[in-house]
Amino acid sequence: MSTTVTTADTPELARENAVFRKVIRHIVPFLILCYVVSYLDRVNVGFAKLQMSEDLGFSEAAYGLGAGLFFIGYFLFEVPSNLMLQKVGARTWIARIMISWGVVSALFVFVNNEATFYVLRFLLGAAEAGFYPGVILYCTYWFPSARRARVIAMFMSAIPVAGIFGNPLSGWIMDVFEGTGGWNGWQWLFLIEALPAIAVGVMTLFYLDNSVRDAKWLSDDEKSVIERALAKDTEHHSEHGKTWDAFRDPKVWLMCLIYFFFVMGQYALTFWMPTFVESTGIKGGFAIGALSAVPYLAALVAMNLFGRSADKRRERRWHLVVPSLMGAVGFSLAASWTGSTALSLVALSIAAAGVLTCAPLFWSLPTAFLSGTAAAAGLAVINSVGNLAGFVSPYMIGSLKDATDSTAIPMYVLALGLVIGAAAVLVTKKSVVNR
């Protein structure tokens, strides 16, 4: 009687799995730490707004414009930053990015009018440009397509982790440090949360390796296992030998469209979550922060479950469509349930679970067909164009909130955008992205 040996039973696959588990343990926790720090400095303005807007007399639209200007700087410097990362190496360039954004973030303590707020938000975006797509590109150096959705989902767990721990921390800092040394709580918030970026940036210089061959913590045999898996993976990629090839590929621009609508939902949550929670009648920075963390707990569970499922089944499109529609439902319910804190948190949890799950799973689409030098440019183009939604979303919400004195209409607009994004995902060919 013959015995059938499945792929899962082969010694080669078992060895490969063991090697990639080692790579995950070494790289991913540190990248998560970097992104937690990044995300805190990017979105703590949402908590600072609770005091800063009143102290400085900012309107909702003025805050929304300042929050969004981050993404104009991000857009303009994204592609050159990612190309520099490929040229000088991930270790040096990611360290440079983190140290420079930490310095700029600390300068927010000196904001005293709308003009300085706008300038510093723009400079913060310029400083941070290249970090996120740089990490996505860095992951392609270490993980083949079939393993990447799970890894990117783990990396992007930093977003809900930053919300779970950062929101209560931000509220606590503003409550406890208010008036200390003659500074407002929001000024202490910017200073205290800027320091880890500088510290972790310095750590990056000593911890990250630019390539598989540079990794002293891997044996030569382990390096060969990774390189064989990556070489086999690139056999499926389209040829993109030159930087400008990415700009001529229609699939790249479809990715920009899809990502734009996903990012609109993502930054609506991160920049306005404290305001959404406060609008239900909750008072006090720490209380608002603690309740704002609840939707991120739901997102943390959802994004990792969907990431594992997408890799296991090697199916990408419906694993994006379903959470996108979840986000649309969540925003629609949140627009209807503003009178109840409990129901609003349920709705925002559904929205967060859907929207934040879209982000890591999305990157399994472009990394399935981009390769070579154009991957650096292509990923940066997609991220920078898509992140223009980070400008549109907060400004749109602020303007509509000023005009209507309600958050309901902006939430319906966000829901519609997520439905459009889901429909655009289904335009992609499954033969291209299901790897």
Secondary structure, DSSP 4 states (H G I P E B T S, - for coil): ------GGG-HHHHHHHHHHHHHHHHHHHHHHHHHHHHHHHHHTHHHHHHHHHHHHT--HHHHHHHHHHHHHHHHHHHHHHHHHHHHH-HHHHHHHHHHHHHHHHHGGGG--SHHHHHHHHHHHHHHHTTHHHHHHHHHHTT--HHHHHHHHHHHHTHHHHHHHHHHHHHHHHHHHHTTGGG--HHHHHHHHHHHHHHHHHHHHHHH--SSSTT-TTS-HHHHHHHHHHHHHHHTTSPP--STTHHHH-HHHHHHHHHHHHHHHHHHHHHHHHHHHHHTTT--SHHHHHHHHTHHHHHHHHHHHHHHHHHHHHT--SHHHHHHHHHHHHHHHHHHH-TT-HHHHHHHHHHHHHHHHHHHHHHTTTGGGT--SHHHHHHHHHHHHHHTTHHHHHHHHHHHHHHHHS-SHHHHHHHHHHHHHHHHHHTTS-HHHH--
